[in-house]
Each structure stands twice: as C-alpha cells, then as structure tokens.
Amino acid sequence: MWKEKIKPITIGLILHTPFVKTLLSYRTGGTIESKYCYSVWLRHLTMLNSVRSGVPKRVAELGPGDSLGIGFAALLSGCESFRAFDVIKYWDVERNLKIFDELVVLFKNKAPIPDNTEYPRIQPQIDSYAFPDNILSDEILKDSLSESRLAAIREEIKNPDNLMNTFVKFYVPWDDYRVISPDSVDFVYSQAVLEHVEDLEGTYIAFSKWLTKGGIMSHSIDFKCHRTTTRWNGHRTYSELGWKIVKGGRMFLINRLPYSVNLELQKKHGFRILKKCPLIMANDIPRNKFSQRFRNLSEEDMTTSEAYILSIKE
C-alpha cells in the first residue's frame, strides 16, 4: 500500500513550493470542447425532462471551468438567463466566443448528443442520444436561435463584465450565497464539481437559497481518487496529514466526502431527491487499510465511484 503512495506524496511535497503554488492557481478545469459542453447540457436537460417537461428559464452552473460553454448551450436551448459561479476565472472571451459559435452550428444542425463512445466519462447516461426533438421543438429553436438573439448573446459574451447583461452573468470568486437574490434561479447544475468543494454544506445552502420553491438541481459527482493513487478509492487510505501533503499547493483537489454525505446534506437543506444513479465499482481494499475517518463507511459508500443526483427544492 505504501509503495503506491510514494509518488503522490512526492508530487504533493513539490506542489507545496511557493513557485509551483503560483502556477497552480492558474490551472484550468475543463469544458474546452463545444461537443463536450453540448453533450453535458443536453444530458442534464434530458434528465430534468424525465420529471418535468420544458426548458428552465433561469439557470445557474457551479464550476464552469475552462469556458462557459455548458451555459451557452442552455441559452441556445431557450433559457432566458445563465449565471456562472466559480472560485477562479479560468475562461477567457476568445475561447468563449469560439465555443459559442460552434454550439450554434450543433443546435442548428440538431446534432445527436455525443454518447459514451465519444465521451465515456460523462455522466449521467441517458436512454437515447438522438437530438431531443420532444424537448426542443422547431418552434423553440426558431426563437432561441434567431439571428437577433444570437447577436445579443454574442455581444454579452464579448463584454462579460457589463452589469447590464441579461443573458450571461458570472460571479468569480463567490464565497457567499448573497451574491445573488434568493429565489432567483429555476435550475442549478454541476458537472464533476461537487467532489472538489471544501465547504460542501455551505454550497448546498447556497443552492437552497438561490432556487425558487419547486426549483430543480442536477449534479454529476465523481468520488474517485483523481489520480492520487493507483486504486480508484485509495485516496481514503491517507491520514489527514498524508492527504494534506498529497494535496500540496492545489487549492481544490477533492474533498474525499462519500456519496451519503451529499444525500444527507440535500435532505437537510430542504431538497427531496427525485432520482439517484450511483455507479458501483468493486472495493478491493480491506477496511483496516482505510484511514480512521473512512473505516466505517457503509458498503454503498465504499463502492460508489460516481453518482448522478436530481433533486427538487420543497
């Protein structure tokens, strides 16, 4: 067990150096491909429509990463406004414009949703990867893709700091739910982000404040080790000190919190879970090899490597 920890601990010690910490503060987080953004949004939209028909009007994303592309896909589906929340501004205007223009083509062509052959790691999985005509009718697309609307959105993408923007707004950094008005969002989503959040309860409190009563949230969460060990769940074998060393200068690695904590926090803060889709992987680590903190996890937590959770604010 110790042999597989030597490399991550060595890397972690290197990452504690001030110079490397400075570089790491500018590392990016994903969403650099328009097809990826298209696939993620349409999967979340499809899951939403399994419990409620239509396109949400006011959407918010936690942790958009390298671009605001998933939110642009939401706007091109007919959403009226998109708000992005992150701790670091990873994206830039040039990349955003490029991805937006590519997304416009995908929607105009009603391209199929890129499936697990092209993006095997994207969750959630859905029953059909055909373009969702049942959700995005020709009438909806005619309005959402009108030339005047596309021009207006594009102008806001070029001027993201304009406080008068109506389609695109961002909040970077955000550390308080009061950055926006309560009950001002209909749909909140995140894609492989919540496992990186240190203050997970505070984040669920923010979701509860932002969403209107009856609002929906949709989250895909990855509980795996993120390359910190050779085993998918080996990150829970580190002591608190060992994990601090492995984390190094990285601001947000993973919080190591299991599936059940997310379920409990959602229920605690006023959400009713509508769908939960855990992905199971075998655990081949004896319980006594886990750190004391994780030794008594349930069998479900021990084997849930990813999960998709769809919930409603009551």
N, C-alpha and C positions, 0 to 999 in steps of 0.2 A: 504493500500500500504506500509506503514512504517513497519508493522509487518513482512512482507516478506523480508524486508531489514535488519532487526536486525542481523540475523545470518551471512549473508555475510559481513556486516560491522565489526562485532565482529571478524570473522575469519581474515579479512583484517588487523585489528589492531594487531592481534597476528603475522601475517606474516610480520609486519614491524620490528620485533625484529631482531637484528643482527644475533643471532644464527640460527633462522629459515631461514633467508635470505641465509645464507651459505649453509644450507641443500638444499634449493630450487634450488640453482644454479646447482645442480646435478640431478635434476629430469629429467625423460626421457619422450619421446614423442610418442611412438607407434611403429608399424612395427615389433612386436616381434614374429609374426607368419608367416611362409612361405606361407601358403594358403592365408593369407590376402595380402601379397605382390604380389603373383601370380594374385589374383583377381583384385587388383588395376591396375597393369601394363596392363593386357590384356583388361581391360575396356578402358583405355586411348588409347591403340593401336587400339582397335576396333573403337573408335570414330575418331581417326586420319584417319583410312581407310575409313571412310564414306565420306571423302573429298579428300583423296589422297592415292593411293594404295602403299603398300610396308611397309618395316621396315626402320625407320630412322637410319642413320649411327652414328651420334654423338648426344648423348642425355645428358641432364642435369636435375637434380632434386633440387628443393629448399625445404629444411627442411626434410631430410630423417628420422630423429628421431632415434629410438632405434636400427635400423640396416640399412644397405644399400641394403636391400632385394629387393625393387622395382627396383632399378638399376640393380641388378643381374639378375632379370627376363628379363630386357631389353637386357642385354648381351646374355642371353640364347636364346633370340628370334632372334639373329643375329646382334644386334647393335655392332658397332666396338669399341665404347668408351663410358664410363659413367663418368660424373662429378657430385659430390655431394657438395652442398653448405649449410652450417648451421652456427649458431652462437655459438653453444656448441657441443662438440663431445660427443654425448650420447652413441654411439655404441662402441662395442669392437670386437676384432678379433675373439674371441671364438664364440660369437653369430653369427657374420657374416658368419663364416665357416659352422656352423650348418645350418643356413637358406639357404645358397648356396647349400649345399648337398641335402637338402630336395627339393629345387626348381628343381634341376637336375632331380630328380625322377618324379616330377609332369610333367615336359616337356617331358621326355622320355615316360611317360605313356599317354601323350596327355589328361591329366585330364580335365574334364569340368571346366569352370570358376565358382568358388564359387559364388552363387547367393545371392539374398536378403533374402532368408530363413536363410542362414548361416551368412551372414553379412548384416543385414538390414540397416545399417547406411552408407554403402559405396555408394558413387556417383562417376561417373554417372551410371544410369541404362541403360542397353543395350537391344536390341531386342532378342538376343539369347545368352545363356550361354554355348553353346557347344564349344568345343575347336575350335579355328578359323583356320581350315584347309585351308580356302580360302586365309588367310594371311600367315600362317606358314606352307608351304608345306613340304613334306618329304625331298625334296632336300635342303631347307633352314635349316631344323632341323639336317640333316646329317652333314652339315658343322658346325652349331652353337654348336652342342653337341658332336663334335668329341673329342676323349679322349685327344688328344694333346692340343686342345684349352681349354678344361675344366681344364687340369692340369696347363696351363699357367695362366688362370684367378685365379685359386685357389692359386697359388704362389703369385700373386699380392695381393690377399686378406690377405694373411699372412704377407705381407710386404707393408702395405698401405702408408708408408712414403717414399718409394723409388721413387725418382724423375724420374726414368727411366720407371715407369709404363706406359703402353699404354691403358690397359683396364679400370683400376679403378684409379681415382684421386679424392681427396677431398680438400675442401677449408674451413677450420674452424679456427678461425672465418673469415668471409668475411664481409667487410664493404665498398667495392669499386668495381665497375664493372670492373676495370682494372686488377683484379686478373687473368683474362684470356684474351686472344686476342679477339678482336672484330671479328664478323662474323665467329665464330669457332664452332657453335652448330647448329644442324638442328631441334632439338625438345626439348622444355623445358616443364616440367610438375610439378605440385604440388598437394598434396592431403590434404585438410583441413589444409592449412598452411597460406595462404594469409590473413586470418582474424586475425592472430597473429602478423603480420608485422606492426611495428610502422611507418617506412618510406615507405609507400606503393608506393608513386610516384617514389622514388629512386629505388625501386625494379623493377618496370615496365621499368624504364630507363635502368637498367642492362639487363633485358630480351631483350630489343630492341638492345642493343649493342652486346650482345652475339650471337643472332640469325643471320643467313645469311638472305639475302633478299629471301623472299618466305618461310622462316622457320616458323614452327608451334609451338604454345604453347597451353597447355591443362591444365585447372585449375578447381579443385573442391573446392568450398569455402563454409564454414559454418558460417552463420550470427547469429546463435542462441546465447543464453546467456552463454553457457558453465558453467551451474550450479551456476551462480551468483545471480539468482532469481528463483522463482517458475514458472514464466511465461517465455515462450521462448524468448520474446523480451523485458523483463523487465529491461535488462541492460541499455537500453536507457532512463530510467526514472531517473537515478542517475545524480546529478550535477557533474561538473568536480571535485570538492573536494571530493564528496561522492565516485566517481569512483576511485580516487587516493587511498582512504582508502581501498576500496574493493580489489583493485589490490594488495595492500600490497607489500611484497618483491618479488612478482613474476615478473620476467623480461619481460615475454611475456604472457599476458593473452589474451585479444582480443582488437582490435583497435576500435571496435564499428562502423566502417565505413560501409555504406549500399551498396547494390548491384549497384546502379547507379554510385557510385564513381569509382568502378572497370571498368565499361563500359567506363566512360569518360576518365579515365587515359589511358586505352588501345588505344582508338582512338587518344588521344592527342600525344601519343608517337609512332605513326606510324603503328598501328595494325588495321586490318579490321576483324570484328567479323564474323565468319563463322557459328557458332552455339551457341545458348544460351538457357539453360534449367533451368529456375528458378523453385523452389519448393515453393508452396504457403501454408501458414498457416494463420489461422484467427488471426486478431488482436483484442483483447478484452480490450485494454487499451485506455481510452479516450485521445485524443490528448493533452488536457491540463495537463495530468499527465506525459507526457514526458518532459525531460529537454528542456530548451530553444533551445539547439543546434539541437535537433531532432524533434521539434514540427511541423515543416513544411515539413517533408519528404513527398514524393509522396505516393500515395496508394500502388504502386508497391513496393517501398522500405519498407513500413510499413508491408507488408505481405510476402515478400520474405525471407524465412528462410534458404535456401541453393540455390546454383546455380552452374551449370557447364558451362564453357565458353571455346570455341575453337576458336582460332584466328590465323591470318596469318600476318607476317611482310611484309609490302608493300615497 
